[in-house]
């Protein structure tokens, strides 16, 4: 796997065989773990697709291999309780 961690099982990409994980992720299943830090992500599935949010690395979307925002959220612009989805800017 290209990433540091598997987006489906959360284990290091170099550890073990992730063929089943890649198959699940290539279908309609969203990643459950951040590929940068292996933290469990908050996943929202809608009729039009899905988003997965890592508390450290931002939001992932289908077809984007890393965070959709391109960088971690700016804590200075975060909304209540540091939630980057409730931006005040």
VEXDREN-2710 file (C-alpha; in Angstrom, 1 decimal):
% VEXDREN-2710
k/r/px/py/pz
1/UNK/0.0/0.0/0.0
2/UNK/1.2/3.5/-0.7
3/UNK/0.0/5.1/2.5
4/UNK/1.6/4.7/5.9
5/UNK/-1.5/2.9/7.2
6/UNK/-4.4/0.9/5.7
7/UNK/-7.6/3.0/5.4
8/UNK/-9.8/-0.1/6.0
9/UNK/-8.1/-1.9/9.0
10/UNK/-5.8/0.7/10.3
11/UNK/-2.7/-1.5/10.4
12/UNK/0.6/-0.3/8.9
13/UNK/0.6/-0.6/5.1
14/UNK/3.8/-2.7/5.1
15/UNK/2.4/-5.1/7.6
16/UNK/0.5/-8.1/6.2
17/UNK/-1.6/-8.6/3.1
18/UNK/-4.2/-5.9/2.5
19/UNK/-5.7/-7.4/-0.7
20/UNK/-9.1/-7.7/1.1
21/UNK/-8.8/-4.2/2.4
22/UNK/-8.1/-2.8/-1.1
23/UNK/-11.0/-4.7/-2.5
24/UNK/-13.4/-3.2/0.1
25/UNK/-12.0/0.3/-0.4
26/UNK/-12.2/0.0/-4.2
27/UNK/-15.9/-0.8/-4.0
28/UNK/-18.3/1.6/-2.3
29/UNK/-16.9/1.3/1.2
30/UNK/-15.3/4.5/2.6
31/UNK/-12.0/4.3/4.6
32/UNK/-12.5/3.9/8.3
33/UNK/-8.9/4.8/9.4
34/UNK/-6.7/7.8/8.5
35/UNK/-3.9/6.7/6.2
36/UNK/-1.6/9.3/7.8
37/UNK/-2.0/8.5/11.5
38/UNK/-4.3/5.4/11.8
39/UNK/-6.8/7.3/13.9
40/UNK/-10.4/6.1/13.5
41/UNK/-12.3/8.6/11.4
42/UNK/-15.9/10.0/11.6
43/UNK/-17.5/8.7/8.4
44/UNK/-20.7/10.1/7.0
45/UNK/-22.5/8.2/4.2
46/UNK/-25.1/10.0/2.1
47/UNK/-27.0/9.1/-1.1
48/UNK/-24.6/11.1/-3.1
49/UNK/-21.4/9.7/-1.6
50/UNK/-19.4/9.8/1.6
51/UNK/-16.9/11.9/3.6
52/UNK/-14.5/10.7/6.3
53/UNK/-13.0/13.2/8.8
54/UNK/-9.8/12.7/10.8
55/UNK/-9.4/14.9/13.8
56/UNK/-5.8/15.7/12.9
57/UNK/-5.8/15.6/9.0
58/UNK/-9.1/16.9/7.9
59/UNK/-11.7/15.6/5.5
60/UNK/-11.3/12.8/2.9
61/UNK/-13.6/12.4/0.0
62/UNK/-14.0/9.8/-2.8
63/UNK/-11.3/10.0/-5.5
64/UNK/-9.0/12.0/-3.3
65/UNK/-6.1/10.0/-1.8
66/UNK/-5.4/12.5/1.1
67/UNK/-7.3/15.1/3.0
68/UNK/-9.6/17.0/0.6
69/UNK/-8.7/20.3/2.3
70/UNK/-5.0/19.7/1.4
71/UNK/-3.8/20.5/4.9
72/UNK/-4.9/20.1/8.5
73/UNK/-7.6/22.4/9.6
74/UNK/-6.5/25.8/11.0
75/UNK/-7.3/25.8/14.8
76/UNK/-7.5/29.6/14.8
77/UNK/-10.5/29.4/12.4
78/UNK/-12.2/26.5/14.1
79/UNK/-15.7/26.8/15.5
80/UNK/-16.9/25.7/18.9
81/UNK/-14.8/23.0/20.7
82/UNK/-12.2/23.2/17.9
83/UNK/-14.6/21.6/15.4
84/UNK/-13.1/22.4/11.9
85/UNK/-16.5/21.8/10.2
86/UNK/-18.0/24.8/12.1
87/UNK/-15.6/27.4/10.7
88/UNK/-16.1/30.9/12.0
89/UNK/-14.2/32.5/9.0
END
